[in-house]
Amino acid sequence: RCKTCGEYIYKGKKFNARKETVQNEVYLGLPIFRFYIKCTRCLAEITFKTDPENTDYTMEHGATRNFQAEKLLEEEEKRLQKEREEEELNNPMKVLENRTKDSKLEMEVLENLQELKELNQRQANVDFEAMLKQYKELEEEQRRKEQE
């Protein structure tokens, strides 16, 4: 959102932007780019950089980011994963509990997958060519009856 006029600038919006490579900033061999755009309403300059680590971008100047629930969820998942790993290091019983939970979850997923495969197998036995042929025969028979 533009800091000057408050105009919302959506992530998918197309702009004529000026691009430059940021000096001395690289992530895993990927260069980081800085983009300069202008607000569509007040023509104030807005700059942001690419963030390949998070597959996102970071605002630098001229605008603010809106609240993003997805980003917070990802951070929360990472935090919970770290807590779980730390807990497992300190408590061997917790490791066993987590393994049993994971194996139960995996078994449920495999059962659901098997059910879906069976359902697809039942639907795969339908012969569409025969159905179309039968439908055409019925149409021709109805035409003959109408003509008679």
DSSP file with accessible surface (Angstrom, degrees, kcal/mol):
  #  RESIDUE AA STRUCTURE BP1 BP2  ACC     N-H-->O    O-->H-N    N-H-->O    O-->H-N    TCO  KAPPA ALPHA  PHI   PSI    X-CA   Y-CA   Z-CA
    1    1 A R              0   0  109      0, 0.0    63,-2.3     0, 0.0     7,-0.2   0.000 360.0 360.0 360.0 132.3    0.0    0.0    0.0
    2    2 A C  B  >  -A   63   0A   4      5,-2.6     4,-1.1    61,-0.2    61,-0.3  -0.374 360.0-150.9 -64.1 132.6    1.4    3.4   -1.0
    3    3 A K  T  4 S+     0   0  136     59,-2.2    -1,-0.1     2,-0.1    60,-0.1   0.786  91.9  52.4 -75.0 -25.8    2.5    5.4    2.0
    4    4 A T  T  4 S+     0   0  102     58,-0.5    -1,-0.1     1,-0.1    59,-0.1   0.965 130.7   4.9 -77.4 -52.6    1.8    8.7    0.2
    5    5 A C  T  4 S-     0   0   37      2,-0.1    -2,-0.1    39,-0.0    -1,-0.1   0.548  91.4-118.7-114.2 -11.7   -1.8    8.3   -1.0
    6    6 A G     <  +     0   0   20     -4,-1.1     2,-0.2     1,-0.3    -3,-0.1   0.584  54.9 157.5  85.7   8.7   -2.9    5.0    0.5
    7    7 A E        -     0   0   50     -6,-0.1    -5,-2.6     1,-0.1     2,-0.4  -0.461  42.4-124.1 -68.8 135.7   -3.6    3.3   -2.9
    8    8 A Y        -     0   0   99     -7,-0.2     2,-0.6    -2,-0.2    -1,-0.1  -0.672  21.5-162.8 -81.3 132.6   -3.5   -0.5   -2.8
    9    9 A I        -     0   0   34     -2,-0.4     2,-0.1    30,-0.0    30,-0.0  -0.961  16.0-140.7-118.9 112.9   -1.0   -2.0   -5.2
   10   10 A Y    >   -     0   0  160     -2,-0.6     3,-1.5     1,-0.1    -2,-0.0  -0.373  15.4-119.5 -81.4 154.2   -1.7   -5.6   -5.8
   11   11 A K  T 3  S+     0   0  136      1,-0.3    -1,-0.1    -2,-0.1    -2,-0.0   0.821 111.9  46.9 -62.4 -33.3    0.9   -8.3   -6.1
   12   12 A G  T 3  S+     0   0   74      2,-0.1    -1,-0.3     0, 0.0     2,-0.1   0.412  83.6 123.3 -91.0   3.7   -0.1   -9.3   -9.6
   13   13 A K    <   -     0   0  100     -3,-1.5     2,-0.4     1,-0.1    -4,-0.0  -0.385  59.8-127.6 -70.1 141.0   -0.4   -5.8  -11.0
   14   14 A K        +     0   0  195     -2,-0.1     2,-0.3     2,-0.0    -1,-0.1  -0.738  33.5 172.0 -92.9 139.6    1.8   -5.0  -14.0
   15   15 A F        -     0   0   59     -2,-0.4     2,-0.8    22,-0.0    22,-0.0  -0.939  42.8-114.0-137.5 159.0    4.1   -2.0  -14.0
   16   16 A N        -     0   0  169     -2,-0.3     2,-0.3    22,-0.1    22,-0.3  -0.889  54.3-178.4 -87.9 109.9    6.8   -0.4  -16.0
   17   17 A A        -     0   0   52     -2,-0.8     2,-0.5    20,-0.1    20,-0.2  -0.856  31.0-133.6-117.3 151.8    9.6   -1.0  -13.5
   18   18 A R  E     -B   36   0B 140     18,-2.2    18,-2.5    -2,-0.3     2,-0.4  -0.875  28.8-159.1 -98.9 132.3   13.3   -0.1  -13.4
   19   19 A K  E     +B   35   0B 125     -2,-0.5     2,-0.3    16,-0.2    16,-0.2  -0.924  15.1 172.8-118.4 139.4   15.4   -3.1  -12.3
   20   20 A E  E     -B   34   0B  75     14,-2.3    14,-3.2    -2,-0.4     2,-0.5  -0.987  34.0-115.3-140.0 150.8   18.9   -3.1  -10.8
   21   21 A T  E     -B   33   0B  69     -2,-0.3     2,-0.3    12,-0.2    12,-0.2  -0.732  34.9-121.6 -83.8 130.3   21.0   -5.8   -9.4
   22   22 A V  E >   -     0   0B   9     10,-3.0     3,-1.0    -2,-0.5    10,-0.4  -0.572  29.1-122.5 -74.9 128.1   21.7   -5.3   -5.7
   23   23 A Q  E 3  S+     0   0B 149     -2,-0.3    -1,-0.1     1,-0.2     3,-0.1  -0.460  86.0   4.3 -74.1 140.6   25.5   -5.0   -5.1
   24   24 A N  E 3  S+     0   0B 163     -2,-0.2     2,-0.4     1,-0.1    -1,-0.2   0.715 102.5 110.2  62.1  22.9   27.1   -7.5   -2.6
   25   25 A E  E <   +     0   0B  72     -3,-1.0     7,-1.2     7,-0.1     2,-0.3  -0.962  34.5 151.6-130.6 117.2   23.8   -9.4   -2.0
   26   26 A V  E     -B   31   0B  99     -2,-0.4     2,-0.5     5,-0.2    -3,-0.0  -0.991  29.1-154.2-141.3 142.8   23.5  -12.9   -3.3
   27   27 A Y  E >  S-B   30   0B  74      3,-2.5     3,-2.4    -2,-0.3    -2,-0.0  -0.957  80.5 -29.9-122.2 112.2   21.4  -15.9   -2.1
   28   28 A L  T 3  S-     0   0  147     -2,-0.5    -1,-0.1     1,-0.3     0, 0.0   0.866 125.7 -48.2  50.8  41.5   22.8  -19.3   -3.0
   29   29 A G  T 3  S+     0   0   66      1,-0.3    -1,-0.3     0, 0.0     0, 0.0   0.404 113.3 122.0  84.3  -5.3   24.4  -17.9   -6.2
   30   30 A L  E <   -B   27   0B  92     -3,-2.4    -3,-2.5     1,-0.0    -1,-0.3  -0.792  62.1-127.4 -91.9 128.9   21.1  -16.1   -7.2
   31   31 A P  E     -B   26   0B  58      0, 0.0     2,-0.5     0, 0.0    -5,-0.2  -0.415  17.4-130.5 -71.9 149.9   21.4  -12.3   -7.6
   32   32 A I  E     -     0   0B  17     -7,-1.2   -10,-3.0   -10,-0.4     2,-0.3  -0.877  23.1-151.8-101.5 133.4   18.9  -10.2   -5.7
   33   33 A F  E     -B   21   0B  51     -2,-0.5    17,-2.3   -12,-0.2     2,-0.4  -0.794   6.1-148.7-108.4 149.3   17.2   -7.5   -7.7
   34   34 A R  E     -BC  20  49B  46    -14,-3.2   -14,-2.3    -2,-0.3     2,-0.4  -0.948  14.9-158.0-113.7 134.6   15.7   -4.2   -6.7
   35   35 A F  E     -BC  19  48B  48     13,-3.0    13,-1.7    -2,-0.4     2,-0.5  -0.923   5.7-158.5-116.2 139.1   12.7   -2.8   -8.5
   36   36 A Y  E     +BC  18  47B  41    -18,-2.5   -18,-2.2    -2,-0.4     2,-0.3  -0.972  22.3 165.0-115.2 121.3   11.6    0.8   -8.8
   37   37 A I  E     - C   0  46B  10      9,-2.8     9,-3.0    -2,-0.5     2,-0.4  -0.841  29.6-126.1-127.7 168.5    7.9    1.4   -9.6
   38   38 A K  E     - C   0  45B 109    -22,-0.3     7,-0.2    -2,-0.3   -22,-0.1  -0.937  30.3-106.3-117.2 141.0    5.6    4.4   -9.4
   39   39 A C     >  -     0   0    0      5,-2.4     4,-1.2    -2,-0.4   -30,-0.0  -0.360  24.8-133.0 -60.9 139.8    2.2    4.5   -7.6
   40   40 A T  T  4 S+     0   0   67      2,-0.1    -1,-0.1     1,-0.1   -31,-0.0   0.768 100.2  35.8 -70.0 -24.1   -0.6    4.4  -10.1
   41   41 A R  T  4 S+     0   0  158      3,-0.1    -1,-0.1     1,-0.0    -2,-0.0   0.911 133.3  16.2 -94.4 -52.7   -2.5    7.3   -8.4
   42   42 A C  T  4 S-     0   0   49      2,-0.1    -2,-0.1   -35,-0.0    -1,-0.0   0.480  89.1-127.5-107.5  -2.3    0.2    9.7   -7.0
   43   43 A L     <  +     0   0  118     -4,-1.2     2,-0.2     1,-0.2    -3,-0.1   0.705  51.3 157.3  63.2  23.0    3.3    8.7   -9.0
   44   44 A A        -     0   0   22      1,-0.1    -5,-2.4    18,-0.1     2,-0.3  -0.523  47.3-107.9 -74.1 146.7    5.4    8.3   -5.8
   45   45 A E  E     -C   38   0B  70     -7,-0.2     2,-0.4    -2,-0.2    -7,-0.2  -0.595  34.8-170.0 -82.8 135.9    8.4    6.0   -6.2
   46   46 A I  E     -C   37   0B   3     -9,-3.0    -9,-2.8    -2,-0.3     2,-0.4  -0.981   1.2-166.1-125.0 134.4    8.2    2.6   -4.5
   47   47 A T  E     +CD  36  61B  10     14,-2.5    13,-2.5    -2,-0.4    14,-1.7  -0.955  12.0 164.9-123.6 142.9   11.2    0.3   -4.2
   48   48 A F  E     -CD  35  59B  43    -13,-1.7   -13,-3.0    -2,-0.4     2,-0.3  -0.981  21.9-138.9-149.4 157.7   11.3   -3.4   -3.2
   49   49 A K  E     -CD  34  58B  32      9,-2.7     9,-2.9    -2,-0.3   -15,-0.2  -0.855  25.3-108.4-115.8 153.5   13.8   -6.2   -3.4
   50   50 A T  E     - D   0  57B  39    -17,-2.3     7,-0.3    -2,-0.3     5,-0.0  -0.491  22.4-157.7 -74.9 150.9   13.4   -9.9   -4.4
   51   51 A D  E > > + D   0  56B  26      5,-2.8     5,-2.0    -2,-0.2     3,-0.7  -0.757  15.2 174.6-130.3  81.5   13.7  -12.4   -1.5
   52   52 A P  T 3 5S+     0   0   33      0, 0.0     3,-0.4     0, 0.0    -1,-0.1   0.786  74.7  66.9 -64.6 -23.2   14.6  -15.8   -3.1
   53   53 A E  T 3 5S+     0   0  121      1,-0.2    -2,-0.0     2,-0.1   -25,-0.0   0.915 117.9  23.5 -62.4 -40.6   15.0  -17.4    0.3
   54   54 A N  T < 5S-     0   0   60     -3,-0.7    -1,-0.2     2,-0.1     3,-0.1   0.263 107.4-119.7-106.0   9.2   11.3  -17.0    1.1
   55   55 A T  T   5S+     0   0  128     -4,-0.5     2,-0.2    -3,-0.4    -2,-0.1   0.943  84.4  89.4  46.6  56.7   10.2  -16.8   -2.6
   56   56 A D  E   <S-D   51   0B  27     -5,-2.0    -5,-2.8    -7,-0.0     2,-0.3  -0.678  75.3-103.5-151.2-161.3    8.8  -13.4   -1.9
   57   57 A Y  E     -D   50   0B  51     -7,-0.3     2,-0.4    -2,-0.2    -7,-0.2  -0.952  19.2-137.4-137.9 159.6    9.8   -9.8   -2.0
   58   58 A T  E     -D   49   0B  48     -9,-2.9    -9,-2.7    -2,-0.3     2,-0.2  -0.971  19.9-125.7-121.6 134.7   10.7   -7.2    0.7
   59   59 A M  E     +D   48   0B  50     -2,-0.4   -11,-0.2   -11,-0.2     3,-0.1  -0.529  29.8 171.1 -75.9 141.5    9.5   -3.6    0.8
   60   60 A E  E     -     0   0B  74    -13,-2.5     2,-0.3     1,-0.3   -12,-0.2   0.736  57.5  -3.4-114.4 -50.7   12.2   -1.0    1.0
   61   61 A H  E    S+D   47   0B 114    -14,-1.7   -14,-2.5     1,-0.0    -1,-0.3  -1.000 110.7  21.3-151.9 141.7   10.7    2.4    0.5
   62   62 A G  S    S+     0   0    8     -2,-0.3   -59,-2.2   -16,-0.2   -58,-0.5   0.305 106.9  50.9  92.1  -9.0    7.5    4.2   -0.4
   63   63 A A  B     -A    2   0A   9    -61,-0.3     2,-0.3   -16,-0.2   -61,-0.2  -0.967  64.5-136.0-152.8 165.5    5.0    1.5    0.6
   64   64 A T        -     0   0   66    -63,-2.3     2,-0.3    -2,-0.3    -4,-0.0  -0.938  24.7-117.7-124.2 152.1    4.0   -0.9    3.4
   65   65 A R        -     0   0   64     -2,-0.3     2,-0.1    -6,-0.1     3,-0.1  -0.646  27.8-127.3 -86.2 144.7    3.0   -4.5    3.2
   66   66 A N        -     0   0   84     -2,-0.3    -1,-0.1     1,-0.1     2,-0.1  -0.407  43.2 -73.9 -81.9 166.8   -0.4   -5.6    4.3
   67   67 A F        -     0   0  164     -2,-0.1     2,-0.5     1,-0.1    -1,-0.1  -0.357  48.6-162.5 -61.6 131.9   -1.1   -8.3    6.8
   68   68 A Q     >  -     0   0   64      1,-0.1     4,-1.5    -3,-0.1     5,-0.1  -0.934  15.0-172.4-125.7 110.4   -0.4  -11.7    5.3
   69   69 A A  H  > S+     0   0   56     -2,-0.5     4,-2.5     1,-0.2     5,-0.2   0.853  85.0  60.6 -67.6 -34.8   -1.8  -14.8    7.1
   70   70 A E  H  > S+     0   0  150      1,-0.2     4,-2.3     2,-0.2    -1,-0.2   0.927 104.3  48.3 -60.7 -44.1    0.1  -17.2    4.9
   71   71 A K  H  > S+     0   0   65      1,-0.2     4,-2.3     2,-0.2    -1,-0.2   0.919 111.6  49.8 -64.1 -41.9    3.4  -15.9    5.9
   72   72 A L  H  X S+     0   0   84     -4,-1.5     4,-2.4     1,-0.2    -1,-0.2   0.895 109.2  52.5 -64.6 -38.1    2.5  -16.1    9.6
   73   73 A L  H  X S+     0   0  110     -4,-2.5     4,-2.5     2,-0.2    -2,-0.2   0.918 109.0  49.3 -63.3 -43.0    1.3  -19.6    9.2
   74   74 A E  H  X S+     0   0  100     -4,-2.3     4,-2.3     2,-0.2    -2,-0.2   0.922 111.8  48.5 -62.5 -42.9    4.6  -20.7    7.6
   75   75 A E  H  X S+     0   0  102     -4,-2.3     4,-2.4     1,-0.2    -1,-0.2   0.901 111.1  50.9 -63.7 -39.6    6.6  -19.0   10.4
   76   76 A E  H  X S+     0   0   81     -4,-2.4     4,-2.7     2,-0.2    -2,-0.2   0.911 109.3  50.5 -64.2 -41.8    4.3  -20.8   13.0
   77   77 A E  H  X S+     0   0  132     -4,-2.5     4,-2.3     1,-0.2    -2,-0.2   0.916 110.9  49.0 -62.9 -42.4    4.9  -24.2   11.3
   78   78 A K  H  X S+     0   0  122     -4,-2.3     4,-2.3     2,-0.2    -2,-0.2   0.920 111.6  49.3 -61.8 -43.1    8.6  -23.6   11.3
   79   79 A R  H  X S+     0   0  107     -4,-2.4     4,-2.6     1,-0.2    -2,-0.2   0.931 111.4  48.4 -63.3 -44.8    8.6  -22.6   15.0
   80   80 A L  H  X S+     0   0   87     -4,-2.7     4,-2.5     1,-0.2    -1,-0.2   0.897 110.4  52.1 -63.0 -38.7    6.5  -25.7   16.0
   81   81 A Q  H  X S+     0   0   94     -4,-2.3     4,-2.4     2,-0.2    -1,-0.2   0.919 110.2  48.2 -63.4 -42.6    8.9  -27.9   14.0
   82   82 A K  H  X S+     0   0  134     -4,-2.3     4,-2.6     2,-0.2     5,-0.2   0.919 111.5  50.1 -63.8 -43.0   11.9  -26.5   15.9
   83   83 A E  H  X S+     0   0   93     -4,-2.6     4,-2.5     1,-0.2    -2,-0.2   0.916 110.6  50.1 -61.2 -42.0   10.1  -26.9   19.2
   84   84 A R  H  X S+     0   0   71     -4,-2.5     4,-2.4     2,-0.2    -2,-0.2   0.922 110.8  48.6 -62.9 -44.2    9.3  -30.5   18.4
   85   85 A E  H  X S+     0   0   99     -4,-2.4     4,-1.7     1,-0.2    -2,-0.2   0.918 112.6  48.0 -63.6 -41.7   12.9  -31.2   17.4
   86   86 A E  H  X S+     0   0  121     -4,-2.6     4,-1.3     1,-0.2    -1,-0.2   0.904 112.1  49.8 -64.6 -40.4   14.3  -29.7   20.6
   87   87 A E  H  X S+     0   0   91     -4,-2.5     4,-1.9     1,-0.2    -1,-0.2   0.892 108.6  52.7 -65.2 -39.1   11.8  -31.6   22.6
   88   88 A E  H  < S+     0   0   55     -4,-2.4     7,-0.2     1,-0.2    -1,-0.2   0.849 104.8  55.8 -66.3 -33.6   12.8  -34.9   20.9
   89   89 A L  H  < S+     0   0  150     -4,-1.7    -1,-0.2     1,-0.2    -2,-0.2   0.867 115.7  37.3 -65.0 -35.1   16.4  -34.2   21.7
   90   90 A N  H  < S+     0   0  139     -4,-1.3    -2,-0.2     1,-0.2    -1,-0.2   0.725 119.3  45.6 -89.6 -22.9   15.6  -34.0   25.4
   91   91 A N     X  -     0   0   70     -4,-1.9     4,-1.2    -5,-0.1     3,-0.4  -0.908  54.2-171.1-131.6 106.4   12.9  -36.6   25.8
   92   92 A P  H  > S+     0   0  103      0, 0.0     4,-1.7     0, 0.0    -1,-0.1   0.819  90.0  58.4 -66.9 -27.8   13.3  -40.1   24.2
   93   93 A M  H  > S+     0   0  112      1,-0.2     4,-2.4     2,-0.2     5,-0.2   0.876 101.8  54.9 -68.2 -35.2    9.6  -41.0   25.1
   94   94 A K  H  > S+     0   0   50     -3,-0.4     4,-2.7     2,-0.2    -1,-0.2   0.874 103.6  55.7 -64.9 -35.1    8.5  -38.0   23.0
   95   95 A V  H  X S+     0   0   31     -4,-1.2     4,-2.3    -7,-0.2    -1,-0.2   0.938 109.2  46.6 -60.7 -45.3   10.4  -39.4   20.1
   96   96 A L  H  X S+     0   0   92     -4,-1.7     4,-2.3     2,-0.2    -2,-0.2   0.918 112.2  50.0 -64.3 -43.4    8.5  -42.6   20.3
   97   97 A E  H  X S+     0   0   85     -4,-2.4     4,-2.4     1,-0.2    -2,-0.2   0.925 111.3  48.7 -60.9 -44.8    5.2  -40.9   20.7
   98   98 A N  H  X S+     0   0   11     -4,-2.7     4,-2.6     1,-0.2    -1,-0.2   0.882 109.5  52.5 -65.3 -37.0    5.8  -38.7   17.7
   99   99 A R  H  X S+     0   0  169     -4,-2.3     4,-2.6    -5,-0.2    -1,-0.2   0.915 109.9  48.1 -64.2 -42.6    6.9  -41.8   15.6
  100  100 A T  H  X S+     0   0   65     -4,-2.3     4,-2.4     2,-0.2    -2,-0.2   0.920 112.4  49.2 -65.4 -40.0    3.6  -43.6   16.5
  101  101 A K  H  X S+     0   0  121     -4,-2.4     4,-2.4     1,-0.2    -2,-0.2   0.933 112.7  48.0 -61.6 -45.1    1.6  -40.5   15.6
  102  102 A D  H  X S+     0   0   71     -4,-2.6     4,-2.6     1,-0.2    -2,-0.2   0.901 111.5  49.4 -62.9 -41.0    3.4  -40.2   12.3
  103  103 A S  H  X S+     0   0   58     -4,-2.6     4,-2.4     2,-0.2    -1,-0.2   0.903 110.9  50.1 -68.4 -37.7    3.0  -43.8   11.4
  104  104 A K  H  X S+     0   0  144     -4,-2.4     4,-2.2     2,-0.2    -2,-0.2   0.931 112.0  48.0 -62.3 -44.4   -0.8  -43.7   12.2
  105  105 A L  H  X S+     0   0  101     -4,-2.4     4,-2.3     1,-0.2    -2,-0.2   0.916 111.3  50.6 -62.3 -41.9   -1.1  -40.6   10.0
  106  106 A E  H  X S+     0   0  123     -4,-2.6     4,-2.5     1,-0.2    -1,-0.2   0.904 108.8  51.6 -64.0 -40.0    0.9  -42.3    7.2
  107  107 A M  H  X S+     0   0  109     -4,-2.4     4,-2.4     2,-0.2    -1,-0.2   0.909 109.6  50.0 -63.2 -41.6   -1.4  -45.4    7.5
  108  108 A E  H  X S+     0   0  111     -4,-2.2     4,-2.5     2,-0.2    -2,-0.2   0.917 110.5  49.7 -62.7 -42.4   -4.5  -43.2    7.2
  109  109 A V  H  X S+     0   0   84     -4,-2.3     4,-2.5     1,-0.2    -2,-0.2   0.919 110.9  49.4 -63.3 -42.8   -3.1  -41.5    4.1
  110  110 A L  H  X S+     0   0   88     -4,-2.5     4,-2.4     2,-0.2    -1,-0.2   0.898 110.4  50.8 -64.0 -39.7   -2.3  -44.8    2.5
  111  111 A E  H  X S+     0   0  111     -4,-2.4     4,-2.4     2,-0.2    -2,-0.2   0.925 111.2  48.1 -62.7 -44.2   -5.8  -46.1    3.2
  112  112 A N  H  X S+     0   0   90     -4,-2.5     4,-2.3     2,-0.2    -2,-0.2   0.905 111.3  50.8 -62.7 -40.1   -7.3  -43.0    1.6
  113  113 A L  H  X S+     0   0   83     -4,-2.5     4,-2.4     2,-0.2    -2,-0.2   0.915 109.4  50.3 -63.1 -42.0   -5.0  -43.4   -1.3
  114  114 A Q  H  X S+     0   0  100     -4,-2.4     4,-2.5     1,-0.2    -2,-0.2   0.912 109.4  51.5 -63.3 -41.5   -6.1  -47.0   -1.8
  115  115 A E  H  X S+     0   0  118     -4,-2.4     4,-2.4     1,-0.2    -1,-0.2   0.911 110.2  49.0 -61.2 -42.9   -9.7  -46.0   -1.6
  116  116 A L  H  X S+     0   0  100     -4,-2.3     4,-2.6     1,-0.2    -1,-0.2   0.901 109.9  51.5 -64.2 -39.5   -9.2  -43.4   -4.3
  117  117 A K  H  X S+     0   0  118     -4,-2.4     4,-2.3     2,-0.2    -2,-0.2   0.916 110.7  48.4 -63.0 -42.8   -7.4  -45.9   -6.5
  118  118 A E  H  X S+     0   0   95     -4,-2.5     4,-2.2     2,-0.2    -2,-0.2   0.912 111.4  50.1 -63.6 -41.3  -10.3  -48.4   -6.1
  119  119 A L  H  X S+     0   0   71     -4,-2.4     4,-2.0     1,-0.2    -2,-0.2   0.930 111.7  47.7 -63.4 -43.4  -12.8  -45.7   -7.0
  120  120 A N  H  X S+     0   0   98     -4,-2.6     4,-1.9     1,-0.2    -1,-0.2   0.873 109.2  54.6 -64.7 -35.8  -10.8  -44.7  -10.1
  121  121 A Q  H  X S+     0   0  124     -4,-2.3     4,-0.8     2,-0.2    -1,-0.2   0.913 107.5  49.6 -64.4 -41.2  -10.5  -48.3  -11.1
  122  122 A R  H >< S+     0   0  155     -4,-2.2     3,-0.6     1,-0.2    -1,-0.2   0.904 114.0  45.2 -64.0 -40.5  -14.3  -48.7  -10.9
  123  123 A Q  H >< S+     0   0  118     -4,-2.0     3,-1.2     1,-0.2    -1,-0.2   0.782 104.0  64.0 -74.5 -25.0  -14.8  -45.6  -13.0
  124  124 A A  H 3< S+     0   0   69     -4,-1.9    -1,-0.2     1,-0.2    -2,-0.2   0.732  89.1  69.1 -71.4 -19.9  -12.1  -46.6  -15.5
  125  125 A N  T << S+     0   0  126     -4,-0.8     2,-0.3    -3,-0.6    -1,-0.2   0.547  73.1 108.5 -76.6  -6.3  -14.2  -49.7  -16.5
  126  126 A V    <   -     0   0   64     -3,-1.2     2,-0.9    -4,-0.1    -3,-0.0  -0.581  63.9-145.9 -74.6 127.9  -16.7  -47.5  -18.2
  127  127 A D     >  -     0   0   97     -2,-0.3     4,-1.8     1,-0.2     5,-0.1  -0.828  15.3-175.1 -99.1 102.9  -16.5  -47.8  -22.0
  128  128 A F  H  > S+     0   0  139     -2,-0.9     4,-2.5     1,-0.2     5,-0.2   0.846  80.6  57.7 -69.2 -33.7  -17.4  -44.4  -23.4
  129  129 A E  H  > S+     0   0  140      1,-0.2     4,-2.4     2,-0.2    -1,-0.2   0.930 107.6  47.2 -62.7 -44.4  -17.3  -45.5  -27.0
  130  130 A A  H  > S+     0   0   47      1,-0.2     4,-2.6     2,-0.2    -1,-0.2   0.897 111.3  52.1 -63.9 -38.8  -20.0  -48.1  -26.4
  131  131 A M  H  X S+     0   0  101     -4,-1.8     4,-2.4     2,-0.2    -2,-0.2   0.925 111.0  46.7 -63.8 -43.3  -22.1  -45.5  -24.5
  132  132 A L  H  X S+     0   0   92     -4,-2.5     4,-2.5     2,-0.2    -2,-0.2   0.907 112.1  50.5 -64.5 -41.2  -21.9  -43.1  -27.4
  133  133 A K  H  X S+     0   0  136     -4,-2.4     4,-2.3     1,-0.2    -2,-0.2   0.930 111.1  48.4 -62.7 -43.5  -22.7  -45.8  -29.9
  134  134 A Q  H  X S+     0   0  118     -4,-2.6     4,-2.2     1,-0.2    -2,-0.2   0.905 111.0  51.2 -63.8 -40.6  -25.7  -46.9  -27.9
  135  135 A Y  H  X S+     0   0  136     -4,-2.4     4,-2.3     1,-0.2    -1,-0.2   0.915 109.5  49.5 -63.7 -42.8  -26.9  -43.2  -27.6
  136  136 A K  H  X S+     0   0  125     -4,-2.5     4,-2.5     1,-0.2    -1,-0.2   0.904 109.4  52.3 -63.5 -40.9  -26.6  -42.7  -31.4
  137  137 A E  H  X S+     0   0  101     -4,-2.3     4,-2.4     1,-0.2    -1,-0.2   0.915 109.3  49.7 -61.4 -42.1  -28.6  -45.9  -32.0
  138  138 A L  H  X S+     0   0   88     -4,-2.2     4,-2.4     2,-0.2    -2,-0.2   0.910 110.5  50.3 -63.4 -41.4  -31.3  -44.7  -29.6
  139  139 A E  H  X S+     0   0   58     -4,-2.3     4,-2.3     2,-0.2    -2,-0.2   0.923 111.2  48.2 -62.8 -44.0  -31.4  -41.3  -31.4
  140  140 A E  H  X S+     0   0   98     -4,-2.5     4,-2.3     1,-0.2    -2,-0.2   0.903 110.6  51.7 -63.8 -39.5  -31.7  -43.0  -34.8
  141  141 A E  H  X S+     0   0   83     -4,-2.4     4,-2.2     1,-0.2    -1,-0.2   0.915 109.6  49.5 -64.5 -40.4  -34.5  -45.3  -33.5
  142  142 A Q  H  X S+     0   0  120     -4,-2.4     4,-2.3     1,-0.2    -2,-0.2   0.909 109.7  51.8 -65.8 -38.2  -36.4  -42.2  -32.2
  143  143 A R  H  X S+     0   0  139     -4,-2.3     4,-2.4     2,-0.2    -1,-0.2   0.913 109.1  50.2 -63.2 -43.5  -36.0  -40.5  -35.6
  144  144 A R  H  X S+     0   0  129     -4,-2.3     4,-2.2     1,-0.2    -1,-0.2   0.922 110.6  49.4 -61.9 -41.7  -37.4  -43.5  -37.4
  145  145 A K  H  < S+     0   0  133     -4,-2.2    -2,-0.2     1,-0.2    -1,-0.2   0.901 111.3  49.5 -63.8 -40.0  -40.4  -43.7  -35.1
  146  146 A E  H  < S+     0   0  158     -4,-2.3    -1,-0.2     1,-0.2    -2,-0.2   0.891 111.1  49.2 -66.3 -39.2  -41.1  -40.0  -35.6
  147  147 A Q  H  <        0   0  162     -4,-2.4    -1,-0.2     1,-0.2    -2,-0.2   0.875 360.0 360.0 -67.8 -35.9  -40.9  -40.4  -39.4
  148  148 A E     <        0   0  190     -4,-2.2    -2,-0.2    -5,-0.2    -1,-0.2   0.909 360.0 360.0 -69.1 360.0  -43.2  -43.3  -39.3
